[in-house]
Amino acid sequence: MTYIEFFDKSVTENIYTTLANPPEKLILVGSDKEWLKEHKKRYSALFKSKSISTNVSFKVINHNNLNACVDEISRIVEDDDECVFDLTGGNDLYLVAVGIVYEKYKNKKVKMHRVDIATDTVYDCDFDGVNVIGGNVPGITVKDMINICGGKVIPYADDASKGTYEWNMTPDFKDDIKKMWSISKLGFKDWNKLIRAFAKGVQDDTKLTATCSSNAIDNLKTNRTINSIIKDLEDSAFIKIKRVANDYEIAFKDKQVKRCLTKEGQILEMIVYIYACESGYNSVMNGVYIDWDGVLHTYDTDVFNEIDVICMHNMVPVFISCKNGNIESDELFKLKTVAKRFGGKYSKKVIISTSLESTDSKNALRERAKEMDIAIIEIRRSTRDSDFRVEIGNLWHTAESKKLYI
């Protein structure tokens, strides 16, 4: 069997059918030779990683010449006994040509279908009642998605300040995240103040301690909420504080807890990650550093972006920015740009905020986000965790701005 895909810049449209039910051959049809050549390489690498033996080739056809389209597509049908045309993407003239060829070769086993990737629905376009995919629903990982879009996930290195950290998500650590999240809800802004103080006291990343000025910590403790946060962190054995001369030494439970307690917004990012993992997404990553051209150089010369959380629901990516503090308009443009580049037209764009105020400027930001098709999920201390978890699980199909509090 041979699948014919009319090349579309929405990269998942070109491979959905192959991933669902791999054929012997896949032919990409388009007009830009360099684009076809590059994507043949990317798709072949993806198929190989999934032990799919489909042979990928491409055919360049002038999309402005109907006769040329009909002639070239006819040759494909004549050369292969079972041809399946995916009408999901591609130039309109190609689709017109397929209709002509279909009528011309009614005696051949020519099949046509279209796919709605957003809903995993396959539409039979040759009216024979046969679904070539057979009900299979393909899924790819976050790394797969970035790779086929021409980027690369930058790995973490101990001697580098940037890179995608690989968390060891043990059951105990998941429980720790949920406990720290619960403590942070005592006061998000006050939590941030304490985390900033801890971060400032880190002098050696390899050690599980931070040395903070006694004046700084004592001043923070005058805030009743911060004092309660410190007490709860100590009672839960996440930190131990002892006086050393004019300073306080903060000892953290372990390396991963230290990362959560020395970076603002980390705990929000982690709870979103946990809830996404618990909600049926087939792939979730957080703190994802993406290299734009897929070739790793140095951090000084590479163009990269960091996205807090990326989820894949089958072939639909969700890009999430977690904001435990202020949101600037630049964040909207960054999120839109990265999602378009590495997710395409099916991607969902979401900002999760704990502190977005109801001022004129922030209301204008909400309107701007709506215009850019970016959902803002607003949570507060009163937000029920069960509601928050459900909302994370629904983002892939109903990403809408809302306030999860009264």
C-alpha positions as CSV (number, residue, x, y, z in Angstrom):
1,M,0.0,0.0,0.0
2,T,1.2,3.5,-0.8
3,Y,0.1,6.7,1.0
4,I,0.2,10.0,-0.9
5,E,0.4,13.1,1.3
6,F,0.0,16.6,-0.2
7,F,2.7,18.4,1.7
8,D,1.4,20.9,4.3
9,K,3.5,23.1,6.6
10,S,1.4,21.7,9.5
11,V,3.9,18.9,9.9
12,T,1.6,16.5,11.7
13,E,-0.9,16.4,8.9
14,N,1.7,14.8,6.7
15,I,2.3,11.8,8.9
16,Y,-0.9,11.1,10.9
17,T,-2.1,8.4,8.6
18,T,1.3,6.7,8.4
19,L,1.7,6.6,12.2
20,A,-1.8,5.2,12.6
21,N,-1.4,2.4,10.1
22,P,2.1,2.3,8.4
23,P,2.1,1.5,4.7
24,E,5.0,0.2,2.6
25,K,5.5,3.6,1.0
26,L,4.8,7.2,1.7
27,I,5.1,9.8,-1.1
28,L,5.2,13.5,-0.1
29,V,3.8,15.7,-3.0
30,G,4.7,19.3,-3.1
31,S,6.3,22.1,-5.0
32,D,9.2,23.1,-2.8
33,K,12.0,20.6,-3.3
34,E,14.1,21.7,-0.3
35,W,11.2,21.6,2.1
36,L,10.3,18.1,0.9
37,K,13.9,16.9,1.1
38,E,14.3,18.2,4.7
39,H,11.0,16.8,5.9
40,K,11.6,13.4,4.2
41,K,14.7,13.3,6.5
42,R,12.8,14.3,9.6
43,Y,9.9,11.9,9.0
44,S,12.2,9.0,8.2
45,A,14.1,9.6,11.5
46,L,10.8,9.6,13.4
47,F,9.6,6.4,11.7
48,K,12.9,4.7,12.4
49,S,12.7,5.6,16.1
50,K,9.3,3.9,16.3
51,S,10.4,0.8,14.3
52,I,8.2,1.8,11.3
53,S,9.8,0.5,8.1
54,T,7.8,2.8,5.7
55,N,9.9,4.0,2.8
56,V,9.6,7.8,2.4
57,S,10.0,9.6,-0.9
58,F,8.9,12.8,-2.5
59,K,7.7,14.1,-5.8
60,V,7.9,17.8,-6.9
61,I,4.9,18.9,-8.9
62,N,4.1,22.4,-10.0
63,H,1.0,23.4,-8.0
64,N,0.1,26.1,-10.5
65,N,-0.3,23.7,-13.5
66,L,-3.4,21.5,-13.3
67,N,-2.4,19.3,-16.3
68,A,1.0,18.7,-14.7
69,C,-0.7,17.7,-11.4
70,V,-3.0,15.3,-13.2
71,D,-0.2,13.7,-15.2
72,E,2.1,13.2,-12.3
73,I,-0.6,11.9,-9.9
74,S,-1.7,9.6,-12.7
75,R,1.8,8.1,-12.9
76,I,1.7,7.4,-9.1
77,V,-1.6,5.6,-9.5
78,E,-0.3,3.6,-12.5
79,D,2.9,2.6,-10.6
80,D,1.1,1.4,-7.5
81,D,-1.8,-1.0,-7.1
82,E,-3.2,0.4,-3.8
83,C,-3.0,4.1,-3.5
84,V,-4.4,6.1,-0.5
85,F,-4.7,9.8,-0.9
86,D,-4.8,11.9,2.2
87,L,-6.8,15.1,1.4
88,T,-6.1,16.8,4.8
89,G,-3.5,19.4,3.6
90,G,-1.8,20.7,0.6
91,N,-2.5,23.0,-2.3
92,D,-6.1,23.2,-3.6
93,L,-5.1,22.4,-7.2
94,Y,-3.6,19.1,-6.0
95,L,-7.0,18.2,-4.6
96,V,-8.7,19.1,-7.8
97,A,-6.3,16.9,-9.7
98,V,-6.9,14.0,-7.3
99,G,-10.6,14.2,-8.1
100,I,-9.9,14.0,-11.8
101,V,-7.5,11.1,-11.4
102,Y,-10.0,9.3,-9.1
103,E,-12.6,9.4,-11.9
104,K,-10.1,8.4,-14.5
105,Y,-8.9,5.3,-12.6
106,K,-12.2,3.9,-11.1
107,N,-11.0,0.4,-11.9
108,K,-8.0,0.8,-9.5
109,K,-8.1,0.6,-5.8
110,V,-7.8,4.3,-5.1
111,K,-8.9,5.5,-1.7
112,M,-9.2,9.0,-0.3
113,H,-9.8,10.3,3.2
114,R,-9.3,13.4,5.3
115,V,-8.3,13.7,9.0
116,D,-9.3,16.1,11.7
117,I,-6.3,15.9,13.9
118,A,-7.9,18.1,16.6
119,T,-10.6,15.4,17.2
120,D,-8.9,12.3,15.8
121,T,-11.7,11.9,13.3
122,V,-11.2,10.3,9.9
123,Y,-13.6,11.1,7.1
124,D,-14.0,8.7,4.2
125,C,-13.9,10.6,0.9
126,D,-14.2,7.8,-1.6
127,F,-17.5,6.5,0.0
128,D,-16.5,2.9,0.2
129,G,-17.2,2.8,3.9
130,V,-13.7,1.6,4.7
131,N,-11.5,3.5,7.2
132,V,-7.9,2.8,6.1
133,I,-6.6,3.8,9.6
134,G,-8.8,1.2,11.2
135,G,-9.6,3.2,14.3
136,N,-6.0,3.6,15.4
137,V,-5.0,6.9,17.0
138,P,-1.4,7.9,16.7
139,G,0.6,9.8,19.3
140,I,4.0,11.3,19.4
141,T,6.2,12.6,22.3
142,V,7.2,16.2,23.0
143,K,10.7,15.5,21.7
144,D,9.2,14.0,18.5
145,M,7.1,17.1,17.9
146,I,10.1,19.4,18.4
147,N,12.3,17.3,16.1
148,I,9.9,17.1,13.2
149,C,9.5,20.9,13.4
150,G,13.2,21.3,12.9
151,G,14.2,22.0,16.5
152,K,15.8,20.0,19.3
153,V,15.3,19.7,23.1
154,I,18.5,21.0,24.7
155,P,19.6,18.5,27.4
156,Y,20.7,19.5,30.9
157,A,24.3,19.7,31.8
158,D,25.6,20.3,35.3
159,D,28.1,22.9,34.1
160,A,25.5,24.9,32.1
161,S,22.9,27.3,33.4
162,K,20.4,26.3,30.6
163,G,19.0,23.0,29.6
164,T,16.1,20.7,30.1
165,Y,16.4,19.2,33.6
166,E,15.3,15.5,33.9
167,W,13.4,15.1,37.1
168,N,13.3,11.8,38.9
169,M,9.6,11.6,39.5
170,T,9.4,9.0,42.2
171,P,6.1,8.6,44.2
172,D,7.7,10.2,47.2
173,F,8.8,13.2,45.2
174,K,5.4,13.6,43.6
175,D,4.0,13.7,47.2
176,D,6.6,16.3,48.1
177,I,5.5,18.5,45.1
178,K,1.9,18.4,46.2
179,K,2.8,19.3,49.8
180,M,5.0,22.2,48.7
181,W,2.3,23.4,46.3
182,S,-0.2,23.3,49.2
183,I,2.2,25.4,51.3
184,S,2.8,27.9,48.6
185,K,-1.0,28.5,48.4
186,L,-0.8,30.2,51.8
187,G,0.3,33.2,49.8
188,F,1.8,33.1,46.3
189,K,3.5,36.5,46.5
190,D,4.9,35.8,49.9
191,W,6.1,32.4,48.8
192,N,8.0,34.2,46.0
193,K,9.7,36.5,48.4
194,L,11.0,33.6,50.5
195,I,12.1,31.7,47.4
196,R,14.1,34.7,46.2
197,A,15.8,34.9,49.6
198,F,16.7,31.2,49.4
199,A,18.0,31.6,45.9
200,K,20.2,34.5,46.8
201,G,21.8,32.4,49.5
202,V,22.9,29.6,47.2
203,Q,26.6,29.9,46.8
204,D,27.4,26.4,45.5
205,D,24.9,24.5,43.3
206,T,26.4,21.2,44.2
207,K,25.6,21.6,47.9
208,L,22.2,21.1,49.6
209,T,22.5,24.3,51.5
210,A,22.0,28.1,51.2
211,T,23.5,30.8,53.5
212,C,21.1,33.6,54.0
213,S,21.6,36.8,56.0
214,S,19.9,36.6,59.4
215,N,18.6,40.1,58.9
216,A,16.9,39.1,55.7
217,I,15.3,36.0,57.1
218,D,14.3,37.7,60.4
219,N,12.7,40.6,58.4
220,L,10.7,38.0,56.3
221,K,9.6,36.3,59.4
222,T,7.8,39.5,60.6
223,N,5.4,38.7,57.8
224,R,2.9,36.3,59.3
225,T,2.2,34.4,56.1
226,I,5.9,33.9,55.4
227,N,6.5,32.8,58.9
228,S,3.8,30.2,58.5
229,I,5.3,29.1,55.2
230,I,8.7,28.6,56.8
231,K,7.2,26.7,59.7
232,D,5.3,24.4,57.3
233,L,8.4,23.7,55.3
234,E,10.3,22.9,58.4
235,D,7.5,20.7,59.8
236,S,7.4,18.8,56.5
237,A,11.2,18.3,56.6
238,F,11.8,20.2,53.3
239,I,14.2,22.5,55.1
240,K,16.2,22.7,58.3
241,I,17.3,26.2,59.5
242,K,20.1,26.8,61.9
243,R,21.9,29.9,63.1
244,V,25.6,30.2,62.0
245,A,27.2,33.4,63.3
246,N,25.3,36.3,61.7
247,D,23.6,34.0,59.1
248,Y,21.1,31.3,58.7
249,E,22.1,28.1,57.0
250,I,19.2,26.5,55.1
251,A,19.6,22.8,54.5
252,F,17.3,21.3,51.9
253,K,15.9,17.8,52.0
254,D,17.4,16.8,48.7
255,K,18.6,18.1,45.3
256,Q,15.2,18.2,43.7
257,V,13.5,19.9,46.6
258,K,16.3,22.4,46.6
259,R,15.5,23.2,42.9
260,C,11.8,23.7,43.8
261,L,12.7,26.1,46.7
262,T,15.3,28.2,44.9
263,K,13.5,29.2,41.7
264,E,10.4,31.4,41.6
265,G,7.5,29.7,39.8
266,Q,9.1,26.3,39.9
267,I,6.5,24.8,42.2
268,L,3.6,26.0,40.0
269,E,5.4,24.5,37.0
270,M,5.8,21.2,38.9
271,I,2.2,20.9,40.0
272,V,1.0,21.6,36.4
273,Y,3.4,18.9,35.2
274,I,2.1,16.5,37.8
275,Y,-1.6,17.2,36.9
276,A,-0.8,16.8,33.2
277,C,0.8,13.5,33.8
278,E,-2.2,12.3,35.8
279,S,-4.6,13.5,33.1
280,G,-3.9,11.1,30.2
281,Y,-1.5,13.1,28.0
282,N,0.7,10.7,26.1
283,S,3.8,12.9,26.7
284,V,4.6,15.7,29.1
285,M,7.8,17.7,29.7
286,N,8.6,20.7,31.8
287,G,11.3,23.3,31.8
288,V,11.8,22.6,28.1
289,Y,14.7,24.4,26.4
290,I,14.3,24.3,22.7
291,D,17.0,25.0,20.2
292,W,15.5,26.6,17.1
293,D,17.6,25.1,14.3
294,G,18.1,21.6,15.7
295,V,21.9,21.9,15.8
296,L,23.4,22.4,19.2
297,H,26.3,24.9,19.4
298,T,27.0,26.9,22.5
299,Y,24.6,28.7,24.8
300,D,26.1,32.0,23.7
301,T,25.4,31.5,20.0
302,D,22.3,29.3,19.9
303,V,18.8,30.7,19.5
304,F,16.6,29.0,22.0
305,N,13.5,29.4,24.1
306,E,12.3,27.9,27.4
307,I,8.7,26.7,27.7
308,D,7.5,25.8,31.2
309,V,5.3,22.8,30.3
310,I,4.6,21.1,27.0
311,C,2.0,18.3,26.7
312,M,1.0,16.1,23.8
313,H,-2.5,14.7,23.5
314,N,-2.0,12.2,20.6
315,M,-0.9,14.7,17.9
316,V,-2.1,17.9,19.5
317,P,0.5,19.9,21.5
318,V,-0.3,22.2,24.4
319,F,2.2,24.9,25.3
320,I,1.9,26.2,28.9
321,S,3.5,29.2,30.5
322,C,3.3,29.2,34.3
323,K,3.3,32.6,36.0
324,N,3.5,32.7,39.8
325,G,4.0,36.5,39.5
326,N,3.5,39.3,37.1
327,I,2.7,38.7,33.4
328,E,4.2,41.1,30.8
329,S,2.9,41.4,27.2
330,D,6.1,40.1,25.9
331,E,5.1,36.7,27.3
332,L,2.1,36.6,25.0
333,F,4.3,37.1,21.9
334,K,6.9,34.6,23.0
335,L,4.3,31.9,23.7
336,K,2.5,32.5,20.3
337,T,5.8,32.5,18.4
338,V,7.1,29.2,20.0
339,A,3.8,27.4,19.7
340,K,3.5,28.4,16.0
341,R,7.1,27.3,15.2
342,F,7.0,24.0,17.1
343,G,3.3,23.1,17.3
344,G,1.6,24.4,14.2
345,K,-2.0,25.2,13.7
346,Y,-3.3,22.6,16.1
347,S,-1.3,23.8,19.1
348,K,-3.0,25.2,22.2
349,K,-1.4,28.1,24.0
350,V,-2.1,28.6,27.7
351,I,-0.8,30.9,30.5
352,I,-1.5,29.8,34.1
353,S,-1.4,32.7,36.5
354,T,-1.7,33.0,40.3
355,S,-1.4,36.8,40.6
356,L,-3.0,38.5,37.6
357,E,-4.6,41.7,38.9
358,S,-7.8,43.4,37.9
359,T,-6.3,46.7,36.7
360,D,-7.0,48.4,33.4
361,S,-3.6,47.4,32.0
362,K,-4.0,43.7,33.0
363,N,-7.6,43.7,31.6
364,A,-6.1,45.0,28.4
365,L,-3.6,42.1,28.5
366,R,-6.4,39.7,29.0
367,E,-8.1,41.1,25.8
368,R,-4.9,40.9,23.9
369,A,-4.4,37.3,24.9
370,K,-7.9,36.5,23.7
371,E,-7.1,38.1,20.3
372,M,-4.0,35.9,20.1
373,D,-5.9,32.8,20.9
374,I,-4.1,32.4,24.2
375,A,-6.1,31.1,27.2
376,I,-5.3,32.5,30.6
377,I,-6.2,30.2,33.5
378,E,-6.3,32.2,36.7
379,I,-6.0,30.5,40.0
380,R,-6.0,31.7,43.6
381,R,-5.6,30.2,47.1
382,S,-9.3,29.3,47.1
383,T,-8.9,27.2,43.8
384,R,-9.7,23.6,44.5
385,D,-6.9,21.3,43.4
386,S,-9.5,18.9,41.9
387,D,-10.8,21.7,39.6
388,F,-7.3,22.7,38.7
389,R,-6.4,19.1,37.7
390,V,-9.5,18.7,35.6
391,E,-8.8,22.0,33.8
392,I,-5.2,20.9,32.9
393,G,-6.6,17.6,31.5
394,N,-9.0,19.5,29.3
395,L,-6.6,22.0,27.8
396,W,-6.0,20.1,24.6
397,H,-9.6,20.5,23.4
398,T,-11.1,23.3,25.5
399,A,-8.4,25.8,26.2
400,E,-10.4,28.8,27.2
401,S,-9.6,31.7,29.6
402,K,-11.3,31.4,32.9
403,K,-11.0,32.1,36.6
404,L,-10.9,29.0,38.8
405,Y,-12.0,30.8,41.9
406,I,-14.9,32.7,43.4
